[in-house]
């Protein structure tokens, strides 16, 4: 197993996530990561769809249902866009 950022093999165990999965930290770049992460980043196509739905003034709950993103992620995304 290597670091996803710098591909270093100098990694250490660094506790657990709130889901119970072991967390690791790279000694070279300090990146924290989980092996075999189940959650993946939101792709660009989904982000564009969210932007279109927001322009149509769709409620946040409806956007969450249609796109499958979490409400928390959507709120953070909106906050980032409004900065």
N, CA, C and O atoms as a GROMACS GRO file, in nm:
protein
  332
    1UNK      N    1   0.085  -0.118   0.000
    1UNK     CA    2   0.000   0.000   0.000
    1UNK      C    3   0.090   0.123   0.000
    1UNK      O    4   0.192   0.127   0.068
    2UNK      N    5   0.049   0.223  -0.076
    2UNK     CA    6   0.125   0.348  -0.084
    2UNK      C    7   0.034   0.468  -0.068
    2UNK      O    8  -0.088   0.457  -0.072
    3UNK      N    9   0.096   0.583  -0.049
    3UNK     CA   10   0.022   0.708  -0.033
    3UNK      C   11  -0.044   0.746  -0.166
    3UNK      O   12   0.020   0.740  -0.270
    4UNK      N   13  -0.173   0.786  -0.163
    4UNK     CA   14  -0.239   0.825  -0.288
    4UNK      C   15  -0.182   0.953  -0.348
    4UNK      O   16  -0.194   0.974  -0.469
    5UNK      N   17  -0.121   1.038  -0.266
    5UNK     CA   18  -0.068   1.165  -0.317
    5UNK      C   19   0.073   1.150  -0.373
    5UNK      O   20   0.099   1.189  -0.487
    6UNK      N   21   0.165   1.094  -0.292
    6UNK     CA   22   0.306   1.092  -0.332
    6UNK      C   23   0.359   0.950  -0.360
    6UNK      O   24   0.477   0.935  -0.392
    7UNK      N   25   0.275   0.848  -0.348
    7UNK     CA   26   0.311   0.708  -0.370
    7UNK      C   27   0.422   0.658  -0.278
    7UNK      O   28   0.487   0.558  -0.309
    8UNK      N   29   0.446   0.724  -0.167
    8UNK     CA   30   0.546   0.680  -0.070
    8UNK      C   31   0.494   0.558   0.004
    8UNK      O   32   0.373   0.542   0.023
    9UNK      N   33   0.585   0.472   0.046
    9UNK     CA   34   0.546   0.356   0.125
    9UNK      C   35   0.573   0.379   0.274
    9UNK      O   36   0.554   0.288   0.354
   10UNK      N   37   0.616   0.499   0.311
   10UNK     CA   38   0.641   0.533   0.451
   10UNK      C   39   0.511   0.579   0.515
   10UNK      O   40   0.488   0.699   0.534
   11UNK      N   41   0.423   0.482   0.547
   11UNK     CA   42   0.293   0.516   0.604
   11UNK      C   43   0.280   0.450   0.741
   11UNK      O   44   0.342   0.347   0.768
   12UNK      N   45   0.198   0.510   0.825
   12UNK     CA   46   0.173   0.457   0.959
   12UNK      C   47   0.023   0.454   0.983
   12UNK      O   48  -0.052   0.529   0.921
   13UNK      N   49  -0.020   0.366   1.074
   13UNK     CA   50  -0.161   0.364   1.116
   13UNK      C   51  -0.185   0.492   1.194
   13UNK      O   52  -0.100   0.537   1.271
   14UNK      N   53  -0.304   0.551   1.174
   14UNK     CA   54  -0.332   0.681   1.235
   14UNK      C   55  -0.474   0.685   1.289
   14UNK      O   56  -0.546   0.782   1.269
   15UNK      N   57  -0.514   0.578   1.359
   15UNK     CA   58  -0.647   0.574   1.419
   15UNK      C   59  -0.749   0.510   1.328
   15UNK      O   60  -0.716   0.435   1.236
   16UNK      N   61  -0.877   0.542   1.356
   16UNK     CA   62  -0.989   0.487   1.279
   16UNK      C   63  -1.086   0.597   1.241
   16UNK      O   64  -1.093   0.701   1.307
   17UNK      N   65  -1.159   0.574   1.133
   17UNK     CA   66  -1.266   0.667   1.095
   17UNK      C   67  -1.386   0.641   1.185
   17UNK      O   68  -1.387   0.544   1.261
   18UNK      N   69  -1.486   0.727   1.176
   18UNK     CA   70  -1.606   0.704   1.257
   18UNK      C   71  -1.686   0.584   1.207
   18UNK      O   72  -1.781   0.542   1.273
   19UNK      N   73  -1.650   0.530   1.091
   19UNK     CA   74  -1.711   0.408   1.041
   19UNK      C   75  -1.635   0.284   1.088
   19UNK      O   76  -1.679   0.172   1.063
   20UNK      N   77  -1.522   0.304   1.156
   20UNK     CA   78  -1.444   0.192   1.208
   20UNK      C   79  -1.332   0.144   1.117
   20UNK      O   80  -1.260   0.051   1.152
   21UNK      N   81  -1.315   0.207   1.001
   21UNK     CA   82  -1.208   0.167   0.910
   21UNK      C   83  -1.075   0.224   0.959
   21UNK      O   84  -1.073   0.336   1.012
   22UNK      N   85  -0.965   0.152   0.944
   22UNK     CA   86  -0.835   0.206   0.985
   22UNK      C   87  -0.792   0.323   0.896
   22UNK      O   88  -0.807   0.318   0.774
   23UNK      N   89  -0.740   0.427   0.958
   23UNK     CA   90  -0.691   0.545   0.888
   23UNK      C   91  -0.539   0.539   0.887
   23UNK      O   92  -0.478   0.493   0.983
   24UNK      N   93  -0.478   0.586   0.780
   24UNK     CA   94  -0.333   0.586   0.766
   24UNK      C   95  -0.285   0.728   0.739
   24UNK      O   96  -0.360   0.813   0.692
   25UNK      N   97  -0.156   0.753   0.771
   25UNK     CA   98  -0.095   0.883   0.743
   25UNK      C   99   0.041   0.860   0.679
   25UNK      O  100   0.118   0.775   0.722
   26UNK      N  101   0.069   0.938   0.577
   26UNK     CA  102   0.198   0.931   0.508
   26UNK      C  103   0.300   1.011   0.588
   26UNK      O  104   0.274   1.126   0.625
   27UNK      N  105   0.414   0.953   0.613
   27UNK     CA  106   0.519   1.024   0.687
   27UNK      C  107   0.589   1.130   0.601
   27UNK      O  108   0.647   1.224   0.654
   28UNK      N  109   0.582   1.116   0.471
   28UNK     CA  110   0.651   1.210   0.382
   28UNK      C  111   0.569   1.336   0.355
   28UNK      O  112   0.621   1.447   0.364
   29UNK      N  113   0.440   1.320   0.320
   29UNK     CA  114   0.359   1.437   0.283
   29UNK      C  115   0.247   1.466   0.383
   29UNK      O  116   0.173   1.563   0.364
   30UNK      N  117   0.233   1.386   0.487
   30UNK     CA  118   0.133   1.403   0.593
   30UNK      C  119  -0.011   1.385   0.546
   30UNK      O  120  -0.104   1.424   0.616
   31UNK      N  121  -0.032   1.327   0.430
   31UNK     CA  122  -0.167   1.301   0.381
   31UNK      C  123  -0.231   1.191   0.464
   31UNK      O  124  -0.168   1.089   0.491
   32UNK      N  125  -0.356   1.211   0.505
   32UNK     CA  126  -0.432   1.108   0.575
   32UNK      C  127  -0.524   1.041   0.473
   32UNK      O  128  -0.582   1.108   0.387
   33UNK      N  129  -0.537   0.909   0.483
   33UNK     CA  130  -0.621   0.838   0.387
   33UNK      C  131  -0.669   0.707   0.446
   33UNK      O  132  -0.619   0.659   0.547
   34UNK      N  133  -0.768   0.649   0.379
   34UNK     CA  134  -0.826   0.520   0.416
   34UNK      C  135  -0.803   0.426   0.300
   34UNK      O  136  -0.825   0.463   0.184
   35UNK      N  137  -0.759   0.306   0.329
   35UNK     CA  138  -0.738   0.206   0.224
   35UNK      C  139  -0.874   0.160   0.173
   35UNK      O  140  -0.965   0.136   0.252
   36UNK      N  141  -0.889   0.146   0.044
   36UNK     CA  142  -1.014   0.103  -0.020
   36UNK      C  143  -1.132   0.190   0.021
   36UNK      O  144  -1.233   0.140   0.070
   37UNK      N  145  -1.120   0.319   0.002
   37UNK     CA  146  -1.227   0.412   0.038
   37UNK      C  147  -1.352   0.382  -0.043
   37UNK      O  148  -1.345   0.358  -0.163
   38UNK      N  149  -1.468   0.384   0.025
   38UNK     CA  150  -1.593   0.357  -0.045
   38UNK      C  151  -1.655   0.483  -0.100
   38UNK      O  152  -1.732   0.478  -0.196
   39UNK      N  153  -1.624   0.596  -0.041
   39UNK     CA  154  -1.679   0.723  -0.087
   39UNK      C  155  -1.585   0.783  -0.192
   39UNK      O  156  -1.464   0.793  -0.170
   40UNK      N  157  -1.640   0.820  -0.304
   40UNK     CA  158  -1.562   0.875  -0.414
   40UNK      C  159  -1.597   1.022  -0.434
   40UNK      O  160  -1.708   1.064  -0.400
   41UNK      N  161  -1.505   1.100  -0.490
   41UNK     CA  162  -1.536   1.240  -0.517
   41UNK      C  163  -1.652   1.254  -0.615
   41UNK      O  164  -1.676   1.166  -0.697
   42UNK      N  165  -1.722   1.366  -0.604
   42UNK     CA  166  -1.835   1.394  -0.694
   42UNK      C  167  -1.778   1.434  -0.830
   42UNK      O  168  -1.696   1.526  -0.839
   43UNK      N  169  -1.821   1.366  -0.936
   43UNK     CA  170  -1.765   1.394  -1.068
   43UNK      C  171  -1.818   1.526  -1.125
   43UNK      O  172  -1.916   1.582  -1.076
   44UNK      N  173  -1.751   1.574  -1.229
   44UNK     CA  174  -1.781   1.705  -1.288
   44UNK      C  175  -1.920   1.708  -1.350
   44UNK      O  176  -1.988   1.811  -1.345
   45UNK      N  177  -1.965   1.599  -1.409
   45UNK     CA  178  -2.098   1.595  -1.470
   45UNK      C  179  -2.206   1.616  -1.365
   45UNK      O  180  -2.304   1.686  -1.390
   46UNK      N  181  -2.190   1.555  -1.249
   46UNK     CA  182  -2.288   1.572  -1.141
   46UNK      C  183  -2.287   1.716  -1.090
   46UNK      O  184  -2.392   1.772  -1.059
   47UNK      N  185  -2.169   1.774  -1.081
   47UNK     CA  186  -2.159   1.914  -1.037
   47UNK      C  187  -2.229   2.008  -1.135
   47UNK      O  188  -2.296   2.102  -1.093
   48UNK      N  189  -2.214   1.981  -1.264
   48UNK     CA  190  -2.281   2.064  -1.364
   48UNK      C  191  -2.433   2.048  -1.356
   48UNK      O  192  -2.507   2.144  -1.372
   49UNK      N  193  -2.479   1.925  -1.331
   49UNK     CA  194  -2.621   1.901  -1.315
   49UNK      C  195  -2.674   1.976  -1.193
   49UNK      O  196  -2.782   2.035  -1.198
   50UNK      N  197  -2.599   1.974  -1.084
   50UNK     CA  198  -2.639   2.046  -0.963
   50UNK      C  199  -2.649   2.195  -0.992
   50UNK      O  200  -2.743   2.261  -0.948
   51UNK      N  201  -2.551   2.249  -1.065
   51UNK     CA  202  -2.555   2.392  -1.100
   51UNK      C  203  -2.680   2.426  -1.182
   51UNK      O  204  -2.743   2.529  -1.158
   52UNK      N  205  -2.716   2.340  -1.276
   52UNK     CA  206  -2.837   2.363  -1.357
   52UNK      C  207  -2.963   2.357  -1.271
   52UNK      O  208  -3.053   2.439  -1.286
   53UNK      N  209  -2.968   2.260  -1.180
   53UNK     CA  210  -3.085   2.247  -1.094
   53UNK      C  211  -3.096   2.366  -0.999
   53UNK      O  212  -3.206   2.409  -0.965
   54UNK      N  213  -2.984   2.418  -0.955
   54UNK     CA  214  -2.986   2.537  -0.869
   54UNK      C  215  -3.036   2.659  -0.945
   54UNK      O  216  -3.107   2.743  -0.888
   55UNK      N  217  -3.001   2.669  -1.073
   55UNK     CA  218  -3.050   2.780  -1.155
   55UNK      C  219  -3.201   2.772  -1.173
   55UNK      O  220  -3.268   2.875  -1.187
   56UNK      N  221  -3.254   2.650  -1.172
   56UNK     CA  222  -3.399   2.630  -1.184
   56UNK      C  223  -3.470   2.649  -1.050
   56UNK      O  224  -3.591   2.632  -1.040
   57UNK      N  225  -3.394   2.685  -0.946
   57UNK     CA  226  -3.445   2.710  -0.810
   57UNK      C  227  -3.516   2.588  -0.753
   57UNK      O  228  -3.621   2.599  -0.689
   58UNK      N  229  -3.458   2.472  -0.777
   58UNK     CA  230  -3.510   2.347  -0.720
   58UNK      C  231  -3.473   2.342  -0.572
   58UNK      O  232  -3.364   2.387  -0.535
   59UNK      N  233  -3.559   2.289  -0.487
   59UNK     CA  234  -3.526   2.276  -0.345
   59UNK      C  235  -3.405   2.184  -0.324
   59UNK      O  236  -3.382   2.093  -0.403
   60UNK      N  237  -3.330   2.209  -0.218
   60UNK     CA  238  -3.211   2.129  -0.191
   60UNK      C  239  -3.245   1.982  -0.171
   60UNK      O  240  -3.171   1.894  -0.216
   61UNK      N  241  -3.356   1.954  -0.104
   61UNK     CA  242  -3.395   1.815  -0.081
   61UNK      C  243  -3.419   1.743  -0.213
   61UNK      O  244  -3.386   1.625  -0.226
   62UNK      N  245  -3.475   1.811  -0.311
   62UNK     CA  246  -3.499   1.750  -0.442
   62UNK      C  247  -3.367   1.725  -0.515
   62UNK      O  248  -3.350   1.622  -0.580
   63UNK      N  249  -3.273   1.818  -0.503
   63UNK     CA  250  -3.142   1.801  -0.567
   63UNK      C  251  -3.070   1.682  -0.507
   63UNK      O  252  -3.006   1.604  -0.579
   64UNK      N  253  -3.079   1.667  -0.375
   64UNK     CA  254  -3.017   1.553  -0.308
   64UNK      C  255  -3.077   1.423  -0.358
   64UNK      O  256  -3.004   1.327  -0.384
   65UNK      N  257  -3.210   1.417  -0.373
   65UNK     CA  258  -3.276   1.296  -0.422
   65UNK      C  259  -3.236   1.264  -0.565
   65UNK      O  260  -3.209   1.148  -0.598
   66UNK      N  261  -3.232   1.366  -0.652
   66UNK     CA  262  -3.205   1.343  -0.794
   66UNK      C  263  -3.059   1.303  -0.818
   66UNK      O  264  -3.033   1.212  -0.898
   67UNK      N  265  -2.966   1.369  -0.751
   67UNK     CA  266  -2.824   1.346  -0.780
   67UNK      C  267  -2.759   1.240  -0.694
   67UNK      O  268  -2.658   1.182  -0.734
   68UNK      N  269  -2.815   1.213  -0.576
   68UNK     CA  270  -2.757   1.112  -0.489
   68UNK      C  271  -2.644   1.162  -0.401
   68UNK      O  272  -2.578   1.082  -0.335
   69UNK      N  273  -2.620   1.293  -0.398
   69UNK     CA  274  -2.518   1.349  -0.309
   69UNK      C  275  -2.580   1.368  -0.171
   69UNK      O  276  -2.702   1.370  -0.157
   70UNK      N  277  -2.496   1.382  -0.070
   70UNK     CA  278  -2.549   1.404   0.064
   70UNK      C  279  -2.588   1.551   0.080
   70UNK      O  280  -2.536   1.639   0.012
   71UNK      N  281  -2.681   1.576   0.172
   71UNK     CA  282  -2.725   1.713   0.198
   71UNK      C  283  -2.608   1.797   0.252
   71UNK      O  284  -2.593   1.914   0.216
   72UNK      N  285  -2.526   1.736   0.337
   72UNK     CA  286  -2.410   1.807   0.392
   72UNK      C  287  -2.313   1.847   0.281
   72UNK      O  288  -2.264   1.960   0.279
   73UNK      N  289  -2.284   1.754   0.188
   73UNK     CA  290  -2.193   1.787   0.079
   73UNK      C  291  -2.250   1.902  -0.005
   73UNK      O  292  -2.177   1.993  -0.044
   74UNK      N  293  -2.380   1.897  -0.032
   74UNK     CA  294  -2.444   2.000  -0.112
   74UNK      C  295  -2.435   2.136  -0.044
   74UNK      O  296  -2.409   2.236  -0.110
   75UNK      N  297  -2.457   2.140   0.086
   75UNK     CA  298  -2.447   2.266   0.159
   75UNK      C  299  -2.304   2.320   0.157
   75UNK      O  300  -2.284   2.440   0.140
   76UNK      N  301  -2.205   2.233   0.173
   76UNK     CA  302  -2.065   2.277   0.165
   76UNK      C  303  -2.031   2.326   0.024
   76UNK      O  304  -1.956   2.422   0.008
   77UNK      N  305  -2.085   2.260  -0.078
   77UNK     CA  306  -2.062   2.299  -0.217
   77UNK      C  307  -2.120   2.438  -0.243
   77UNK      O  308  -2.056   2.522  -0.307
   78UNK      N  309  -2.241   2.463  -0.192
   78UNK     CA  310  -2.304   2.595  -0.209
   78UNK      C  311  -2.224   2.702  -0.136
   78UNK      O  312  -2.205   2.812  -0.188
   79UNK      N  313  -2.179   2.673  -0.018
   79UNK     CA  314  -2.099   2.769   0.058
   79UNK      C  315  -1.971   2.804  -0.016
   79UNK      O  316  -1.930   2.920  -0.020
   80UNK      N  317  -1.907   2.701  -0.074
   80UNK     CA  318  -1.783   2.723  -0.150
   80UNK      C  319  -1.809   2.808  -0.274
   80UNK      O  320  -1.729   2.895  -0.308
   81UNK      N  321  -1.921   2.784  -0.342
   81UNK     CA  322  -1.952   2.860  -0.463
   81UNK      C  323  -1.984   3.007  -0.434
   81UNK      O  324  -1.959   3.094  -0.517
   82UNK      N  325  -2.039   3.034  -0.315
   82UNK     CA  326  -2.079   3.170  -0.281
   82UNK      C  327  -1.966   3.254  -0.222
   82UNK      O  328  -1.987   3.371  -0.189
   83UNK      N  329  -1.849   3.198  -0.209
   83UNK     CA  330  -1.736   3.274  -0.154
   83UNK      C  331  -1.670   3.357  -0.258
   83UNK      O  332  -1.573   3.428  -0.229
   0.00000   0.00000   0.00000
